[in-house]
């Protein structure tokens, strides 16, 4: 267990899980910052407000009980004057009342006096109205408070004459006798950190309370005031009011489920379509038509009528909403959406995904992605990431549209994407390091393709080496016959070049047959099979390699002769058995090698092998007897080996499959070719150089050219 803990960082899945947990914590912290920045409650330190869930809002038809009367460019053209005189609003109110409107709400501010005559006409129409009228009471700005928002800035309460029947006209004195059918309501909205309006303050402390101009502790939004008057009818002045307890707002028994509000008493707005949705769906009248009476009474009979600016040139009463796609939404239409949300049966309230569920979602998605990405290839991990994003988005969209839920989509997306990125980055960094380690350790022993395959081992170098292990292996030794005596008569650079060519040629053949080159000991090459990677047919691979080592000997001898170097011969010993293989050596130098009696026996086989012969042991023969033909080598007894059980064989033939024809081992061909190359080499013109040491010689064309230069020129 200690070893696993010590090398925990090499286990990709464990690291991936740690990355996922760490990212989940960071991403959830970003989520809490987004909530703080959007609600303006708490410290907004990192202002990252991203709401892809806005794009999943579905469009629906406006509620037929709501009509917008827009003060638009056509209205101003028809009236012929701007600002619209207040007697025009008076006439419009009278016309709507005559047409049977249930409630009229003005999303137009009336805080300052205009012409006395027109103001008086509007005041009279309000005072004598037989239907509920809601007047706008907005503010320059608001600030969040516990369970409410507070109006700040210049007080914009409507003129006292519009809302009060007191004989005292002093605006600084609170109203004692409110107009019976007139209600003040807030038109304040609070935008999220990204500028979009997603919440409606349901409880607003009016600015007039501060200076004593009114005694109302709380006013509700224009949308709720109009809705309440519509639902209660004639009892709207005495009926149930909006109550709040904790984060739940209730309205008598009208709502089966409470309206969820945040710490500032604000509720999410359920938008039923994009800007101009009410106009394009026929729930709209131009104010000019209402003023002059040229509209159908059926359009407003028994309905809530909202009067407000509607894309009027020069008046900027439009705001950014979640459904705004390049177009802002007029404030009056935003109030219409809030009313429609309340009028539904049941009401179509929205609730935010609980923070705990957000955290669990982030954590689960991150963990699932971490495990998946850590256990498959990077390309499959990318596909899995894309699939996870699509499936999560589809699932959460269906849930949101059917459960009135406003999900957090961005942070789970971020968890999926960053987990893939983090785990993949770790894999590249860790596995690149492992590949370098594998290449450094095995690059001298194996061909590049096998090194690359080992580098992809999941456990890295530690799994490959494992500190040494015992396994069945096949060892191959090969060395040059008569090399010592031959090298003593050659120049040092010739010896070096010959050995280099010999080692390159034979090592390349060993690599071709997926062998591991263990070491070079002078002119001796030690190779083995079945380590570091497992090879089921390791003995047969070694024998086929031995065949090629002999069969391709003429290739090397031809190149040696072209360089003026003598042809060489070599013998081969092969043995199969148990050996210990792993990284071994001193503290200052380690080497991947094999140890054991099997290794020593293979070396002794090689020492007894004549030139271009391959000698093998009993276990090698037993493993390959269906593919090779052998002759027993008599008269050889190795020290420490029982004469009764020890057998040494010379390979005489080999075949590809058990059904293939036999092919003679190329010993005779190699011997004859070597003899021919030897005759060619000894037949070359060889002269000593005139002023060089005793071992410097010139061969072939170089010697002939030197002789020509030494010949006396004719006189």
C-alpha positions in Angstrom: 0.0 0.0 0.0 2.8 2.4 0.8 4.3 2.0 -2.6 0.9 2.9 -4.2 0.6 5.9 -2.0 4.2 7.0 -2.7 3.6 6.9 -6.5 0.0 8.1 -6.4 0.8 10.8 -9.0 1.4 8.2 -11.6 -2.2 6.9 -11.5 -4.1 9.0 -13.9 -7.6 8.3 -12.6 -6.7 9.3 -9.1 -5.2 12.6 -10.3 -8.2 13.2 -12.6 -10.5 12.8 -9.6 -8.5 15.3 -7.6 -8.5 17.7 -10.5 -12.3 17.3 -10.8 -12.9 18.0 -7.1 -10.6 21.0 -7.1 -12.2 22.5 -10.2 -15.7 21.9 -8.7 -14.8 24.0 -5.7 -13.4 26.8 -7.9 -16.3 26.7 -10.3 -18.9 26.7 -7.5 -17.1 29.7 -6.0 -17.5 31.5 -9.4 -21.2 30.6 -9.3 -21.7 32.1 -5.9 -19.9 35.3 -7.2 -22.3 35.4 -10.1 -25.3 35.2 -7.7 -23.8 38.0 -5.5 -23.1 40.2 -8.5 -26.5 39.7 -10.1 -28.5 40.1 -6.9 -26.3 42.9 -5.6 -26.2 41.1 -2.3 -22.8 40.3 -0.7 -19.3 41.1 -2.0 -19.0 41.0 -5.8 -15.3 40.3 -6.2 -15.3 38.5 -9.5 -17.9 39.9 -11.9 -18.5 37.0 -14.3 -22.2 37.0 -15.3 -22.9 34.5 -18.0 -26.4 33.2 -18.6 -26.7 30.7 -21.5 -30.0 29.6 -20.0 -31.5 32.7 -21.5 -31.4 31.0 -24.9 -33.7 28.2 -23.9 -36.8 30.4 -23.2 -39.6 29.3 -25.3 -42.0 31.7 -27.0 -45.7 31.6 -26.3 -48.8 33.6 -27.0 -49.6 36.7 -24.9 -52.4 36.3 -22.3 -55.6 37.6 -23.9 -56.4 39.5 -20.7 -53.5 41.9 -21.2 -53.4 44.7 -23.7 -50.6 47.2 -24.2 -51.5 50.8 -25.3 -48.3 52.1 -26.6 -47.3 55.8 -26.8 -45.4 55.4 -30.0 -44.3 57.6 -32.9 -47.7 57.2 -34.7 -49.4 58.5 -31.5 -47.3 61.6 -31.4 -48.0 62.2 -35.1 -51.7 61.8 -34.6 -51.8 64.0 -31.4 -49.5 66.6 -33.0 -47.7 67.6 -29.8 -45.0 66.2 -27.5 -44.7 65.8 -24.6 -48.2 64.4 -24.6 -50.5 66.8 -22.7 -52.1 65.3 -19.7 -55.6 66.0 -20.9 -54.9 63.5 -23.7 -54.1 60.9 -21.0 -57.4 61.9 -19.3 -59.3 61.4 -22.5 -57.7 58.1 -23.1 -58.6 56.9 -19.6 -62.2 57.9 -20.1 -62.3 56.1 -23.4 -60.8 52.9 -21.9 -63.3 53.1 -19.0 -66.1 53.5 -21.4 -64.9 50.5 -23.4 -65.0 48.3 -20.3 -61.4 48.0 -19.4 -61.0 46.2 -16.0 -57.8 48.0 -14.9 -55.7 50.7 -16.4 -52.0 51.1 -15.4 -49.9 54.0 -16.5 -46.2 53.2 -17.0 -45.7 56.9 -17.5 -44.3 59.2 -14.9 -46.3 62.3 -13.7 -44.0 63.8 -11.1 -43.9 67.4 -12.2 -46.6 70.0 -12.9 -47.4 71.0 -16.5 -50.2 73.2 -17.7 -52.7 73.7 -14.9 -55.7 73.1 -17.1 -54.5 69.8 -18.6 -53.2 68.6 -15.1 -56.6 69.4 -13.6 -58.4 67.4 -16.3 -56.2 64.4 -15.7 -56.7 64.8 -11.9 -60.5 64.9 -12.4 -60.4 61.8 -14.6 -58.4 59.9 -12.0 -60.6 61.1 -9.1 -63.8 60.1 -10.8 -62.6 56.9 -12.3 -64.8 53.9 -11.7 -62.1 51.4 -12.5 -58.8 50.8 -10.7 -56.0 53.0 -12.0 -52.3 52.3 -11.3 -49.9 55.2 -11.4 -46.2 54.8 -12.0 -43.9 55.7 -9.2 -40.3 55.1 -10.3 -36.9 56.3 -9.0 -33.6 57.4 -10.4 -32.0 54.4 -8.8 -32.4 51.8 -6.1 -30.3 50.1 -3.5 -30.7 46.6 -2.1 -31.8 46.0 1.5 -33.0 43.1 3.5 -36.1 41.8 1.8 -36.7 45.0 -0.3 -35.1 47.6 -2.4 -35.1 51.3 -1.5 -35.6 54.1 -3.9 -32.8 56.7 -3.9 -32.2 59.9 -5.8 -34.8 62.5 -6.7 -38.3 61.6 -5.5 -40.5 61.1 -8.5 -43.8 60.5 -6.8 -46.8 61.6 -9.0 -48.4 65.0 -8.3 -50.5 65.0 -5.2 -53.6 66.1 -7.1 -53.4 62.9 -9.2 -53.5 60.6 -6.2 -55.1 62.5 -3.4 -58.3 64.4 -2.8 -57.0 66.4 0.2 -57.9 70.1 0.3 -54.3 70.8 1.3 -52.2 70.9 -2.0 -48.9 71.0 -0.2 -46.8 68.2 -1.8 -44.6 67.9 1.3 -47.6 66.8 3.5 -48.6 63.2 3.3 -51.9 62.4 1.7 -54.8 61.9 4.1 -57.5 61.1 1.6 -56.2 59.0 -1.3 -58.2 58.9 -4.5 -60.5 55.8 -4.1 -59.4 54.0 -7.3 -55.9 55.2 -7.7 -52.9 53.1 -6.6 -49.2 54.0 -6.6 -46.9 51.3 -7.8 -43.2 50.9 -8.5 -41.8 50.7 -12.0 -38.3 50.0 -10.8 -36.3 47.1 -12.3 -32.9 45.9 -11.1 -30.5 44.6 -13.8 -28.1 41.7 -13.3 -24.4 42.2 -13.6 -24.5 41.7 -17.4 -27.1 44.4 -17.8 -30.1 42.1 -18.4 -33.3 42.4 -16.3 -34.3 39.1 -14.9 -35.8 40.1 -11.7 -38.7 42.3 -10.6 -38.5 43.9 -7.1 -41.7 42.9 -5.4 -41.2 45.1 -2.3 -40.0 48.7 -2.7 -39.5 51.3 -0.1 -40.6 54.6 -1.7 -38.4 57.6 -1.6 -41.3 59.7 -0.2 -41.1 57.8 3.1 -37.8 59.4 3.9 -38.9 63.0 3.7 -42.4 62.3 5.1 -44.3 63.0 1.9 -46.1 59.7 2.3 -46.6 57.1 5.0 -46.5 54.0 2.8 -43.8 51.6 4.1 -43.8 49.4 1.0 -45.2 49.7 -2.5 -45.5 46.8 -4.9 -44.6 46.8 -8.6 -46.9 48.2 -11.2 -47.4 44.7 -12.6 -48.6 43.2 -9.3 -50.8 46.2 -8.5 -52.6 45.9 -11.8 -52.9 42.1 -11.4 -54.2 42.4 -7.8 -56.8 45.0 -8.9 -57.8 42.7 -11.7 -58.2 39.7 -9.5 -59.9 41.4 -6.5 -62.1 43.7 -8.6 -64.2 46.1 -6.5 -62.5 44.7 -3.3 -59.0 45.7 -4.4 -58.7 48.4 -1.8 -59.5 46.1 1.1 -58.6 42.6 -0.2 -55.5 40.5 0.4 -52.1 42.1 0.0 -48.7 40.6 -1.0 -47.1 39.0 2.0 -43.6 37.6 2.4 -42.1 35.1 4.8 -38.5 34.2 4.3 -38.0 33.7 0.6 -41.7 32.9 -0.1 -44.2 35.6 -1.2 -48.0 34.8 -1.0 -51.1 36.5 -2.2 -54.0 35.2 -0.1 -55.1 31.9 -1.5 -54.7 32.8 -5.1 -51.4 31.0 -5.6 -51.1 27.3 -4.9 -47.3 27.6 -4.7 -45.6 30.7 -3.3 -43.6 33.2 -5.4 -39.9 32.7 -4.7 -38.0 35.9 -3.9 -34.4 36.5 -3.2 -32.7 38.3 -0.3 -33.9 41.7 -1.8 -37.5 40.6 -2.2 -37.1 40.3 -6.0 -38.7 37.6 -8.1 -37.6 36.1 -11.4 -39.5 37.3 -14.4 -40.9 34.6 -16.7 -40.7 36.1 -20.2 -43.1 34.6 -22.7 -41.4 35.9 -25.8 -39.1 38.5 -27.4 -39.7 42.2 -27.6 -42.7 43.2 -29.6 -44.3 39.9 -28.8 -47.6 41.5 -27.7 -47.7 43.8 -30.6 -47.1 41.1 -33.2 -49.7 38.8 -31.5 -52.5 41.4 -31.7 -52.4 42.5 -28.0 -51.5 46.1 -28.8 -53.2 49.4 -29.5 -51.7 52.7 -30.4 -52.3 55.5 -27.8 -53.4 57.9 -30.6 -56.2 55.5 -31.6 -57.3 55.1 -27.9 -57.2 58.9 -27.4 -59.5 59.6 -30.4 -61.7 56.6 -29.8 -60.9 54.8 -33.0 -60.4 51.3 -31.6 -62.5 48.3 -30.9 -64.0 48.1 -27.5 -63.7 44.4 -27.6 -59.9 44.8 -27.6 -59.9 46.1 -24.0 -63.2 45.0 -22.5 -62.7 43.2 -19.2 -58.9 43.3 -19.6 -55.8 44.8 -18.0 -54.6 47.8 -20.0 -51.0 48.9 -19.7 -50.3 52.4 -21.0 -46.6 53.2 -21.7 -43.9 54.4 -24.1 -43.4 51.9 -26.9 -40.2 52.6 -28.9 -41.0 56.3 -29.0 -38.2 58.2 -30.6 -36.2 60.2 -28.1 -37.6 58.3 -25.1 -35.4 55.5 -23.9 -37.7 53.3 -21.8 -36.3 50.0 -23.2 -34.2 47.5 -21.3 -32.1 44.5 -22.0 -33.9 41.2 -21.2 -33.1 37.5 -21.6 -35.2 37.3 -24.7 -33.6 40.4 -26.3 -31.8 39.3 -29.4 -30.5 42.6 -30.8 -33.7 44.5 -29.6 -34.4 46.0 -26.2 -37.8 45.5 -24.6 -40.1 48.5 -23.5 -40.7 48.7 -19.8 -44.5 48.4 -20.3 -44.0 45.1 -22.1 -41.9 43.8 -19.3 -44.7 44.6 -16.9 -47.1 42.7 -19.2 -44.8 39.6 -18.9 -44.9 39.8 -15.1 -48.7 40.0 -15.1 -49.0 37.1 -17.5 -46.8 35.1 -15.2 -49.2 35.7 -12.3 -52.4 35.2 -14.3 -51.5 31.6 -15.3 -53.5 28.8 -13.8 -51.5 27.8 -11.9 -49.1 30.8 -12.0 -46.1 30.3 -14.1 -43.5 31.3 -11.5 -39.9 30.6 -12.0 -37.5 29.3 -9.4 -33.7 29.2 -9.4 -31.9 25.9 -9.2 -31.0 25.5 -5.5 -27.2 26.2 -4.8 -26.8 22.8 -3.3 -28.1 21.1 -6.5 -25.8 23.4 -8.6 -22.8 22.2 -6.5 -23.8 18.5 -6.7 -24.4 18.9 -10.5 -21.0 20.5 -11.0 -19.2 17.9 -8.8 -20.9 14.9 -10.4 -20.3 16.1 -14.0 -16.7 16.9 -13.2 -16.1 13.5 -11.6 -17.8 11.6 -14.4 -15.8 13.5 -17.0 -12.6 13.0 -15.1 -13.0 9.3 -14.9 -14.1 9.0 -18.5 -11.4 11.2 -20.0 -8.7 9.6 -17.9 -9.5 6.1 -19.1 -9.8 6.7 -22.9 -7.8 8.2 -25.6 -7.7 12.0 -25.8 -9.7 12.0 -29.1 -12.4 9.8 -27.5 -12.3 12.1 -24.4 -13.0 15.1 -26.7 -16.0 13.2 -28.2 -17.2 12.3 -24.7 -16.9 15.9 -23.7 -19.0 17.1 -26.6 -21.6 14.4 -26.0 -21.8 15.3 -22.3 -22.4 19.0 -23.2 -25.1 18.1 -25.6 -26.9 15.6 -23.4 -26.7 17.9 -20.3 -28.0 20.8 -22.3 -30.9 18.8 -23.8 -31.8 17.3 -20.4 -31.7 20.6 -18.5 -33.7 22.3 -21.2 -36.5 19.8 -21.0 -36.5 20.0 -17.2 -36.5 23.8 -17.2 -39.4 24.1 -19.7 -41.5 21.6 -17.8 -40.7 22.5 -14.2 -40.5 26.3 -14.2 -36.8 26.0 -13.3 -34.1 28.5 -14.2 -31.1 26.2 -14.3 -27.5 27.3 -14.0 -26.0 26.0 -17.3 -22.8 27.9 -17.6 -21.0 26.5 -14.6 -21.8 22.9 -15.3 -20.6 23.5 -18.9 -17.5 25.1 -17.4 -17.0 22.0 -15.2 -17.2 19.7 -18.2 -14.9 21.7 -20.4 -12.3 22.5 -17.7 -12.2 19.0 -16.4 -11.5 17.7 -19.9 -8.9 20.4 -20.4 -7.3 19.8 -17.0 -7.1 16.1 -17.2 -5.9 16.2 -20.8 -3.3 18.7 -19.9 -2.1 16.5 -17.0 -2.0 13.5 -19.4 0.1 15.4 -21.9 2.4 16.7 -19.2 2.7 13.4 -17.3 2.7 11.1 -20.3 5.2 13.3 -22.2 7.5 12.9 -19.2 6.9 9.2 -19.1 7.6 9.0 -22.8 10.9 10.8 -22.4 11.8 8.4 -19.5 10.9 5.3 -21.6 12.8 6.7 -24.6 15.8 7.4 -22.4 15.8 3.9 -20.8 14.8 1.8 -23.8 15.8 3.9 -26.8 19.2 2.1 -27.0 17.6 -1.4 -26.6 14.5 -1.4 -28.8 13.4 -0.2 -32.2 11.5 3.2 -32.1 8.1 1.6 -32.8 8.3 -0.6 -29.7 9.6 2.3 -27.6 6.6 4.4 -28.7 4.3 1.4 -27.8 5.9 1.1 -24.3 5.6 4.9 -23.8 1.8 4.4 -24.1 1.8 2.0 -21.2 -0.7 3.3 -18.7 1.5 2.9 -15.6 4.5 4.5 -17.3 8.1 3.5 -16.6 7.2 2.2 -13.1 4.8 -0.4 -14.6 7.4 -1.5 -17.2 10.3 -1.8 -14.8 8.5 -2.9 -11.6 11.9 -3.0 -9.8 12.9 -6.4 -11.4 10.8 -9.5 -12.0 11.4 -13.1 -13.0 9.9 -14.3 -16.3 10.6 -16.8 -19.1 12.8 -15.2 -21.7 14.8 -16.1 -24.8 18.4 -14.9 -24.9 20.5 -14.5 -28.0 24.3 -14.0 -28.0 26.3 -13.3 -31.1 30.0 -12.4 -31.5 32.7 -12.3 -34.2 34.9 -15.3 -34.7 38.6 -14.5 -34.6 38.1 -10.9 -33.9 40.8 -10.4 -31.4 43.7 -11.6 -33.6 42.3 -9.8 -36.6 41.9 -6.5 -34.8 45.5 -6.5 -33.6 46.7 -6.3 -37.2 44.3 -3.4 -38.1 44.5 0.3 -37.7 42.5 1.7 -34.8 40.1 3.7 -37.0 39.6 0.6 -39.2 38.7 -1.5 -36.1 36.3 1.2 -34.9 34.6 1.5 -38.3 34.3 -2.3 -38.7 32.7 -2.8 -35.3 30.4 0.1 -35.9 29.2 -1.3 -39.2 28.8 -4.8 -37.6 26.8 -3.6 -34.6 24.6 -1.3 -36.8 23.8 -4.2 -39.2 23.1 -6.9 -36.6 21.2 -4.6 -34.2 18.9 -3.4 -37.1 18.1 -7.1 -37.8 17.4 -7.7 -34.1 15.1 -4.7 -34.0 13.3 -6.0 -37.1 12.3 -9.1 -35.1 11.2 -7.0 -32.1 14.2 -8.0 -30.0 15.6 -6.0 -27.1 19.3 -5.2 -27.4 20.6 -5.7 -23.9 24.2 -4.6 -24.2 27.4 -4.6 -26.4 30.4 -6.3 -24.9 33.2 -5.6 -27.3 32.2 -7.4 -30.5 29.5 -9.4 -28.6 25.8 -8.5 -28.8 23.4 -9.6 -26.1 19.7 -9.5 -27.0 16.5 -11.0 -25.5 12.8 -11.4 -26.1 9.7 -11.3 -23.9 10.9 -8.2 -22.0 10.1 -5.4 -21.4 6.9 -6.2 -23.2 5.4 -9.7 -23.3 5.9 -11.8 -26.4 4.1 -15.1 -26.5 6.3 -16.5 -29.3 9.6 -15.1 -28.0 11.6 -18.2 -28.8 10.5 -18.4 -32.4 11.2 -14.7 -32.9 14.7 -15.2 -31.7 15.2 -18.1 -34.1 13.9 -16.2 -37.0 16.2 -13.4 -36.1 19.1 -15.8 -36.0 18.2 -17.0 -39.5 18.3 -13.4 -40.8 21.6 -12.7 -39.0 23.2 -15.4 -41.0 21.2 -15.0 -44.2 22.0 -11.3 -44.5 25.7 -11.7 -43.6 26.7 -11.1 -47.3 25.2 -7.7 -47.2 27.5 -6.6 -44.4 30.5 -8.3 -46.0 29.9 -6.5 -49.3 29.9 -3.1 -47.5 33.0 -4.0 -45.5 34.9 -5.0 -48.7 33.9 -1.7 -50.4 35.5 0.1 -47.4 38.6 -2.0 -47.7 37.8 -3.8 -44.5 38.1 -7.6 -44.0 35.0 -9.8 -44.1 34.0 -11.2 -40.7 32.1 -14.3 -39.4 30.0 -14.7 -36.3 28.4 -17.5 -34.3 25.0 -17.5 -32.5 23.9 -19.0 -29.2 20.2 -19.0 -28.1 18.7 -20.2 -24.9 15.2 -20.0 -23.3 14.4 -20.2 -19.7 13.7 -18.2 -16.5 15.6 -15.0 -15.8 15.4 -11.9 -13.7 14.9 -8.8 -15.8 14.7 -5.1 -14.7 16.7 -2.0 -14.0 19.9 -3.0 -12.2 23.2 -1.4 -11.4 24.8 0.9 -9.0 23.4 4.1 -7.5 25.2 6.2 -10.1 24.4 4.0 -13.1 21.4 1.8 -13.9 20.8 -0.5 -16.8 17.8 -2.5 -18.0 19.2 -6.0 -18.2 18.6 -9.7 -17.5 20.4 -12.0 -15.1 20.4 -15.7 -14.4 21.6 -19.1 -15.4 19.6 -18.9 -18.7 21.7 -15.8 -19.6 25.0 -17.5 -18.8 24.1 -20.7 -20.7 23.2 -18.7 -23.8 26.6 -17.0 -23.6 28.3 -20.5 -23.4 26.2 -21.7 -26.4 27.5 -18.8 -28.4 31.1 -19.5 -27.4 30.8 -23.1 -28.8 28.9 -22.1 -32.0 31.1 -22.3 -35.2 30.9 -19.5 -37.7 27.4 -18.9 -39.1 25.9 -21.6 -36.9 23.1 -21.2 -34.4 23.1 -23.4 -31.3 20.0 -23.7 -29.1 19.1 -25.3 -25.8 16.4 -27.9 -25.0 13.6 -25.4 -23.9 14.1 -23.4 -27.1 13.8 -26.5 -29.2 10.7 -27.6 -27.3 8.9 -24.3 -27.9 9.8 -24.2 -31.6 10.1 -27.9 -32.6 7.2 -27.6 -35.1 9.0 -24.8 -37.0 12.7 -25.9 -36.9 14.8 -28.9 -37.8 17.9 -29.6 -35.7 20.9 -31.8 -35.3 22.1 -32.9 -31.9 25.5 -31.5 -31.2 27.5 -34.4 -29.6 30.4 -34.1 -27.3 29.6 -30.8 -25.6 29.3 -30.8 -21.9 28.8 -27.5 -20.0 30.0 -27.2 -16.4 27.2 -27.5 -13.9 24.9 -29.2 -16.5 23.7 -32.8 -16.1 24.9 -35.0 -19.0 21.7 -37.0 -18.9 19.4 -33.9 -19.2 21.6 -31.4 -21.1 21.2 -31.3 -24.9 22.6 -28.8 -27.4 21.2 -28.5 -30.9 22.3 -27.0 -34.2 19.5 -25.4 -36.2 19.5 -26.9 -39.8 16.2 -25.8 -41.3 13.2 -23.5 -40.5 9.8 -22.9 -41.9 7.1 -20.1 -41.8 4.2 -22.3 -40.7 3.6 -25.9 -39.9 2.3 -26.4 -43.5 5.1 -24.4 -45.2 8.1 -26.1 -46.9 11.3 -26.4 -45.1 14.1 -23.8 -45.8 17.6 -24.8 -45.0 19.4 -22.7 -42.4 21.8 -20.5 -44.5 25.0 -21.7 -42.9 26.6 -23.1 -46.0 25.6 -20.2 -48.1 27.1 -17.8 -45.6 30.3 -19.8 -45.3 30.8 -20.0 -49.1 30.0 -16.3 -49.6 32.4 -15.4 -46.8 35.2 -17.5 -48.5 34.6 -15.7 -51.8 34.8 -12.2 -50.1 37.9 -13.3 -48.3 39.6 -14.2 -51.6 38.6 -10.8 -53.0 39.9 -9.0 -50.0 43.3 -10.8 -49.9 43.6 -10.4 -53.7 43.5 -6.6 -53.4 46.8 -4.7 -53.9 48.1 -3.7 -50.5 51.2 -1.6 -49.9 52.6 0.1 -46.8 52.6 3.9 -46.8 56.0 5.4 -47.1 56.2 7.5 -44.0 53.5 6.1 -41.7 53.6 3.8 -38.8 53.7 0.0 -39.2 50.0 -0.5 -39.1 49.0 2.2 -41.7 48.1 0.5 -45.0 46.6 1.5 -48.3 44.1 -0.8 -50.0 42.7 -1.2 -53.5 42.4 1.9 -55.7 44.2 4.0 -53.0 47.2 1.6 -53.2 47.2 1.6 -57.0 47.1 5.4 -57.1 50.0 5.5 -54.6 52.1 3.1 -56.8 51.4 5.2 -59.9 52.6 8.3 -58.1 55.8 6.5 -57.0 56.7 5.3 -60.5 59.6 7.3 -62.1 58.5 9.5 -64.9 60.1 8.7 -68.3 63.1 10.9 -69.2 
